[in-house]
Amino acid sequence: MKSIASLSLQTASLARAIASGEVSAAEVLEARLARIDATDGRVNAFTGRSIARARAEAAAVDQRRARGEALPPLAGVPYAVKNLFDIAGEVTLAGSKVERDHAPASADALLVQRMQAAGAVLVGSLNMDEYAYGFTTENTHYGPTRNPHDATRISGGSSGGSAAAVAAGQVPLTLGSDTNGSIRVPSSLCGTYGLKPTYGRLPRTGSYPFVASLDHLGPFARSVADLALCYDLLQGPDADDPACAQRSIEPTADLLDRGAAGLRVAVLGGWFREMANAEALSAVDRVAEALGTTRLVELPEVHRARAAAFLISAAEGGALHLPDLRQRANDFDPHTRDRFLANALIPAAWAVQAQRVRHWFARRVAKALQTVDILIAPATPCTAPLIGTDWLDIASQRLPARPSMGLLTQPISCIGLPVATVPLWGCNPAAPHLPIGVQLIAAPWREDLCLRVAAALETQGICSAPIAEMP
């Protein structure tokens, strides 16, 4: 097996090939670095590369194998992280210019430590919207991350670099964050699998915050099995994150073969169909047909839940960045600066009312989830727009492009439910080469159900995440 062939391998098979000696971890790494060199000028997923560290980690894996030691499950598998994760010795950029002047991180983020313990090889850090405040990864400081399937289009955000790096075949696994849709939106637009776990499931220690009461961390991958494998290895309690639920590890990878059998599945109606274009509805309908459901569920006051998510994000984000806004306003991306400044003026009463709406909505959705196991909804209202698009036509309405990519994810973020995003193809006749994602939503702590249904759809060939064909 030649090392370059490892580019097409997904995580689990790649780890097996390394463990068996078919290919060395060093060869796999060099092939990935060559792929990044060949494609990142077009994609712009990476903002930093940890090459010396990666080569040392790959060499350590090969040395362990040469000594006949048992290897951990991700041994030699390259991965990268959104640049809001701390990497020891590197400055944590969080997509900003302001953070460049800060001291390097003294330790890895906890999830990076867990990836290293599993044997994975850290290749570098990935582009994002400044301070995770956006849905497009059109970053003024570091340039836009381009969609690997069409370089004229956005990758989505704010974890655009994380999704694009997987879609481009640069690395088979990445980590990102999701506050209002920042894993699900780029997964949808770039054609990868993504998992937003339940709020509080994965610890955020060592990651730069955006909205502490809404921030989630999670993985991207090119198969459901790889997504589940990575997620399982990231689980575990952490006393240093006050939002972490301190739950014991609840593995999901061994449950995937159960599929969707016996699960009650319904399509979300109302807002989730009214605010979506034809391609998004087509994707949902294909998933529903494959799962054999015609049941429709409408949640109450979804537009208010989205408004609550907006207000909570605005108030917390504005307060977090107010000191830097006072001293270094001109160093912010204009797209985020002006919103943060306005957000810092939000009355406390508005934020309090938004939290009330959030808890009211959570109780209503919990009641709905007593009679259904999985809810299906589009992940984005449309396929990827062109870079620089200011306005979108969505469901016969003219809406601002940047915030509207989160129309269908924010109501779910607001109440912290687990969601797996699965990619479908050919739903947009005008652009059949572009993917679009579907959200599989479950009750809190039931990531296993999201992943089981995703695996069933993958097995049926309804969804897939191929490497983008790039010149």
LOGU-999464 format. One record per residue (C-alpha): residue number from 1; residue in one letter; x, y, z. Coordinates in steps of 0.1 Angstrom, whole numbers, plus 5000, padded with zeros to 4 digits. Example, Ala and Ser with C-alpha at 12.3 -4.5 7.8 and 13.67 -1.06 7.14 Angstrom:
2
 resi resn   px   py   pz
    1    a 5123 4955 5078
    2    s 5137 4989 5071
END
This chain:
471
 resi resn   px   py   pz
    1    m 5000 5000 5000
    2    k 5014 5033 4990
    3    s 5011 5062 5015
    4    i 4993 5084 4990
    5    a 4965 5058 4989
    6    s 4958 5066 5026
    7    l 4942 5099 5014
    8    s 4910 5079 5005
    9    l 4909 5060 5038
   10    q 4887 5071 5066
   11    t 4897 5071 5102
   12    a 4891 5036 5114
   13    s 4905 5019 5083
   14    l 4935 5042 5084
   15    a 4943 5034 5120
   16    r 4940 4997 5112
   17    a 4964 5000 5082
   18    i 4990 5018 5105
   19    a 4986 4992 5133
   20    s 4991 4964 5108
   21    g 5022 4979 5093
   22    e 5007 4983 5058
   23    v 5017 5019 5060
   24    s 5036 5039 5086
   25    a 5022 5069 5105
   26    a 5051 5090 5091
   27    e 5041 5081 5055
   28    v 5004 5089 5062
   29    l 5014 5122 5077
   30    e 5036 5132 5048
   31    a 5009 5123 5023
   32    r 4985 5145 5042
   33    l 5009 5174 5044
   34    a 5014 5170 5006
   35    r 4976 5171 5001
   36    i 4974 5203 5022
   37    d 5002 5219 5002
   38    a 4984 5210 4970
   39    t 4949 5221 4980
   40    d 4951 5248 5007
   41    g 4960 5276 4983
   42    r 4925 5271 4969
   43    v 4906 5262 5001
   44    n 4923 5282 5028
   45    a 4913 5259 5056
   46    f 4945 5262 5077
   47    t 4957 5292 5096
   48    g 4986 5273 5112
   49    r 5005 5240 5108
   50    s 5021 5221 5137
   51    i 5045 5202 5114
   52    a 5073 5196 5139
   53    r 5048 5184 5165
   54    a 5030 5162 5140
   55    r 5062 5145 5128
   56    a 5072 5138 5164
   57    e 5038 5123 5172
   58    a 5038 5102 5141
   59    a 5073 5090 5148
   60    a 5062 5080 5184
   61    v 5034 5059 5169
   62    d 5058 5041 5146
   63    q 5082 5035 5174
   64    r 5055 5020 5195
   65    r 5044 4997 5167
   66    a 5080 4986 5161
   67    r 5083 4976 5198
   68    g 5052 4955 5194
   69    e 5031 4976 5217
   70    a 4993 4977 5214
   71    l 4983 5010 5197
   72    p 4954 5033 5208
   73    p 4924 5035 5185
   74    l 4934 5067 5166
   75    a 4971 5059 5164
   76    g 4987 5078 5135
   77    v 4955 5094 5123
   78    p 4960 5130 5113
   79    y 4935 5156 5125
   80    a 4933 5194 5129
   81    v 4913 5218 5152
   82    k 4895 5251 5148
   83    n 4918 5278 5159
   84    l 4899 5285 5191
   85    f 4913 5253 5206
   86    d 4945 5258 5227
   87    i 4976 5242 5213
   88    a 5006 5242 5236
   89    g 5032 5267 5224
   90    e 5009 5283 5199
   91    v 4988 5315 5201
   92    t 4951 5308 5201
   93    l 4938 5331 5174
   94    a 4900 5325 5176
   95    g 4899 5340 5141
   96    s 4910 5374 5154
   97    k 4938 5400 5149
   98    v 4935 5410 5186
   99    e 4946 5376 5199
  100    r 4978 5376 5179
  101    d 4995 5397 5206
  102    h 4986 5373 5234
  103    a 5010 5347 5249
  104    p 5010 5312 5234
  105    a 4989 5286 5252
  106    s 5007 5269 5280
  107    a 4988 5236 5275
  108    d 4966 5218 5250
  109    a 4928 5221 5252
  110    l 4914 5191 5270
  111    l 4899 5176 5239
  112    v 4933 5179 5221
  113    q 4948 5161 5251
  114    r 4922 5133 5246
  115    m 4929 5131 5209
  116    q 4966 5128 5217
  117    a 4959 5101 5242
  118    a 4940 5082 5215
  119    g 4971 5084 5193
  120    a 4959 5110 5168
  121    v 4985 5133 5152
  122    l 4978 5170 5153
  123    v 4985 5187 5120
  124    g 4974 5223 5127
  125    s 4947 5248 5133
  126    l 4918 5259 5111
  127    n 4902 5290 5099
  128    m 4869 5304 5114
  129    d 4848 5334 5116
  130    e 4863 5360 5140
  131    y 4854 5349 5176
  132    a 4831 5323 5161
  133    y 4805 5351 5154
  134    g 4793 5341 5119
  135    f 4781 5315 5096
  136    t 4803 5319 5065
  137    t 4841 5319 5075
  138    e 4846 5350 5053
  139    n 4874 5361 5077
  140    t 4888 5396 5070
  141    h 4921 5389 5087
  142    y 4929 5354 5073
  143    g 4908 5353 5042
  144    p 4877 5333 5034
  145    t 4877 5295 5036
  146    r 4864 5283 5002
  147    n 4841 5254 4996
  148    p 4862 5224 4983
  149    h 4833 5214 4960
  150    d 4831 5249 4944
  151    a 4858 5274 4953
  152    t 4835 5303 4944
  153    r 4812 5295 4973
  154    i 4813 5297 5011
  155    s 4823 5268 5033
  156    g 4798 5279 5060
  157    g 4808 5288 5096
  158    s 4819 5295 5120
  159    s 4838 5262 5118
  160    g 4843 5265 5080
  161    g 4880 5255 5081
  162    s 4871 5223 5100
  163    a 4845 5212 5075
  164    a 4865 5222 5045
  165    a 4896 5204 5056
  166    v 4877 5171 5059
  167    a 4858 5177 5026
  168    a 4891 5184 5007
  169    g 4907 5152 5020
  170    q 4934 5172 5039
  171    v 4927 5153 5072
  172    p 4900 5127 5080
  173    l 4890 5142 5113
  174    t 4886 5177 5127
  175    l 4872 5194 5158
  176    g 4850 5225 5158
  177    s 4826 5244 5179
  178    d 4788 5250 5176
  179    t 4771 5279 5194
  180    n 4743 5286 5170
  181    g 4750 5262 5142
  182    s 4787 5264 5136
  183    i 4792 5226 5131
  184    r 4759 5219 5114
  185    v 4760 5248 5088
  186    p 4795 5240 5074
  187    s 4788 5203 5075
  188    s 4758 5209 5054
  189    l 4775 5232 5029
  190    c 4808 5212 5026
  191    g 4792 5177 5026
  192    t 4806 5162 5058
  193    y 4792 5145 5088
  194    g 4791 5166 5119
  195    l 4780 5161 5155
  196    k 4768 5187 5179
  197    p 4765 5168 5212
  198    t 4742 5177 5240
  199    y 4751 5210 5257
  200    g 4775 5200 5285
  201    r 4784 5166 5271
  202    l 4820 5175 5260
  203    p 4842 5197 5281
  204    r 4853 5230 5267
  205    t 4884 5235 5289
  206    g 4911 5252 5268
  207    s 4889 5266 5241
  208    y 4881 5302 5235
  209    p 4845 5310 5244
  210    f 4819 5328 5225
  211    v 4786 5323 5244
  212    a 4793 5303 5275
  213    s 4756 5293 5279
  214    l 4754 5280 5243
  215    d 4789 5268 5233
  216    h 4794 5232 5223
  217    l 4824 5214 5209
  218    g 4822 5184 5185
  219    p 4838 5165 5156
  220    f 4836 5164 5118
  221    a 4843 5132 5097
  222    r 4837 5115 5064
  223    s 4817 5086 5078
  224    v 4793 5080 5107
  225    a 4815 5053 5121
  226    d 4845 5077 5123
  227    l 4822 5104 5138
  228    a 4811 5080 5165
  229    l 4846 5067 5172
  230    c 4860 5102 5176
  231    y 4830 5113 5198
  232    d 4834 5084 5221
  233    l 4870 5091 5227
  234    l 4863 5128 5235
  235    q 4837 5120 5262
  236    g 4843 5121 5299
  237    p 4837 5144 5328
  238    d 4858 5175 5336
  239    a 4857 5195 5368
  240    d 4873 5225 5352
  241    d 4843 5232 5329
  242    p 4814 5243 5351
  243    a 4790 5235 5322
  244    c 4802 5200 5318
  245    a 4776 5175 5329
  246    q 4801 5152 5346
  247    r 4784 5122 5330
  248    s 4804 5089 5326
  249    i 4813 5078 5291
  250    e 4784 5064 5271
  251    p 4798 5047 5240
  252    t 4780 5049 5207
  253    a 4802 5032 5181
  254    d 4791 4997 5190
  255    l 4754 5007 5186
  256    l 4755 5019 5150
  257    d 4745 4985 5135
  258    r 4712 4988 5153
  259    g 4702 5014 5127
  260    a 4668 5031 5129
  261    a 4649 4999 5137
  262    g 4622 5005 5163
  263    l 4628 5043 5164
  264    r 4599 5068 5161
  265    v 4609 5094 5135
  266    a 4591 5126 5125
  267    v 4597 5156 5102
  268    l 4597 5190 5118
  269    g 4571 5212 5101
  270    g 4562 5249 5105
  271    w 4592 5271 5106
  272    f 4615 5243 5095
  273    r 4597 5240 5062
  274    e 4586 5276 5058
  275    m 4621 5289 5060
  276    a 4638 5265 5036
  277    n 4643 5264 4998
  278    a 4633 5236 4975
  279    e 4667 5218 4978
  280    a 4666 5218 5016
  281    l 4630 5204 5016
  282    s 4640 5178 4990
  283    a 4668 5166 5012
  284    v 4645 5162 5042
  285    d 4619 5144 5021
  286    r 4645 5119 5008
  287    v 4656 5112 5044
  288    a 4620 5108 5056
  289    e 4612 5084 5027
  290    a 4642 5063 5035
  291    l 4632 5061 5071
  292    g 4596 5053 5062
  293    t 4580 5082 5080
  294    t 4553 5106 5070
  295    r 4547 5120 5105
  296    l 4549 5158 5108
  297    v 4556 5175 5141
  298    e 4553 5213 5147
  299    l 4571 5230 5176
  300    p 4556 5261 5191
  301    e 4570 5296 5187
  302    v 4602 5285 5169
  303    h 4608 5320 5157
  304    r 4609 5332 5193
  305    a 4634 5305 5202
  306    r 4656 5317 5173
  307    a 4652 5353 5186
  308    a 4662 5342 5221
  309    a 4693 5325 5208
  310    f 4702 5357 5189
  311    l 4697 5379 5220
  312    i 4716 5356 5243
  313    s 4745 5353 5219
  314    a 4745 5391 5214
  315    a 4744 5400 5251
  316    e 4771 5375 5262
  317    g 4793 5381 5232
  318    g 4792 5418 5235
  319    a 4800 5417 5272
  320    l 4829 5394 5267
  321    h 4846 5416 5241
  322    l 4837 5450 5255
  323    p 4872 5457 5270
  324    d 4890 5451 5237
  325    l 4863 5470 5218
  326    r 4870 5500 5239
  327    q 4908 5499 5233
  328    r 4912 5481 5199
  329    a 4880 5485 5180
  330    n 4899 5490 5147
  331    d 4916 5456 5150
  332    f 4883 5438 5148
  333    d 4867 5425 5116
  334    p 4842 5452 5107
  335    h 4815 5425 5104
  336    t 4819 5415 5140
  337    r 4830 5448 5155
  338    d 4798 5467 5147
  339    r 4776 5439 5160
  340    f 4796 5434 5192
  341    l 4794 5472 5199
  342    a 4756 5472 5194
  343    n 4753 5440 5215
  344    a 4771 5456 5244
  345    l 4742 5480 5247
  346    i 4715 5454 5250
  347    p 4694 5460 5281
  348    a 4697 5433 5308
  349    a 4660 5429 5308
  350    w 4661 5417 5272
  351    a 4686 5390 5279
  352    v 4667 5378 5309
  353    q 4635 5376 5289
  354    a 4654 5356 5262
  355    q 4665 5331 5288
  356    r 4629 5327 5299
  357    v 4618 5320 5263
  358    r 4646 5296 5260
  359    h 4635 5276 5290
  360    w 4598 5277 5280
  361    f 4607 5264 5245
  362    a 4629 5237 5260
  363    r 4600 5224 5281
  364    r 4577 5223 5251
  365    v 4602 5204 5229
  366    a 4609 5180 5257
  367    k 4572 5172 5257
  368    a 4573 5165 5219
  369    l 4603 5142 5224
  370    q 4582 5120 5247
  371    t 4564 5107 5216
  372    v 4592 5107 5190
  373    d 4629 5096 5191
  374    i 4643 5115 5161
  375    l 4632 5148 5146
  376    i 4643 5156 5110
  377    a 4650 5192 5098
  378    p 4671 5209 5071
  379    a 4705 5221 5084
  380    t 4707 5251 5061
  381    p 4679 5268 5041
  382    c 4699 5264 5009
  383    t 4731 5251 4993
  384    a 4763 5271 4996
  385    p 4759 5307 4983
  386    l 4787 5325 4965
  387    i 4814 5342 4985
  388    g 4805 5378 4991
  389    t 4767 5372 4989
  390    d 4748 5398 5009
  391    w 4712 5388 5003
  392    l 4695 5355 4998
  393    d 4661 5346 4984
  394    i 4647 5320 5009
  395    a 4612 5308 5007
  396    s 4601 5339 4987
  397    q 4617 5362 5012
  398    r 4647 5385 5007
  399    l 4669 5380 5038
  400    p 4705 5390 5048
  401    a 4728 5362 5039
  402    r 4752 5359 5068
  403    p 4727 5355 5097
  404    s 4702 5335 5076
  405    m 4724 5305 5072
  406    g 4716 5297 5108
  407    l 4678 5300 5105
  408    l 4672 5263 5111
  409    t 4700 5255 5135
  410    q 4696 5283 5161
  411    p 4663 5272 5176
  412    i 4679 5238 5183
  413    s 4711 5253 5197
  414    c 4690 5274 5220
  415    i 4680 5243 5240
  416    g 4712 5223 5236
  417    l 4698 5191 5220
  418    p 4722 5166 5203
  419    v 4722 5168 5165
  420    a 4740 5147 5138
  421    t 4742 5164 5104
  422    v 4742 5141 5073
  423    p 4751 5153 5038
  424    l 4730 5146 5007
  425    w 4737 5153 4971
  426    g 4718 5162 4939
  427    c 4691 5180 4958
  428    n 4697 5213 4939
  429    p 4691 5207 4902
  430    a 4708 5240 4893
  431    a 4740 5229 4912
  432    p 4739 5191 4916
  433    h 4776 5191 4927
  434    l 4767 5209 4959
  435    p 4757 5191 4991
  436    i 4731 5200 5016
  437    g 4727 5186 5051
  438    v 4698 5173 5072
  439    q 4697 5175 5110
  440    l 4689 5144 5130
  441    i 4678 5157 5164
  442    a 4672 5137 5196
  443    a 4665 5142 5233
  444    p 4693 5153 5256
  445    w 4721 5127 5260
  446    r 4708 5105 5231
  447    e 4736 5111 5207
  448    d 4734 5073 5201
  449    l 4701 5077 5184
  450    c 4713 5105 5162
  451    l 4743 5084 5151
  452    r 4723 5052 5147
  453    v 4699 5069 5122
  454    a 4728 5085 5104
  455    a 4744 5051 5100
  456    a 4712 5036 5086
  457    l 4710 5064 5061
  458    e 4746 5060 5051
  459    t 4742 5022 5047
  460    q 4712 5028 5024
  461    g 4733 5052 5003
  462    i 4711 5082 5011
  463    c 4740 5102 5024
  464    s 4778 5102 5019
  465    a 4808 5124 5023
  466    p 4832 5119 4994
  467    i 4864 5138 4991
  468    a 4860 5168 4968
  469    e 4873 5165 4933
  470    m 4899 5193 4931
  471    p 4923 5201 4903
END
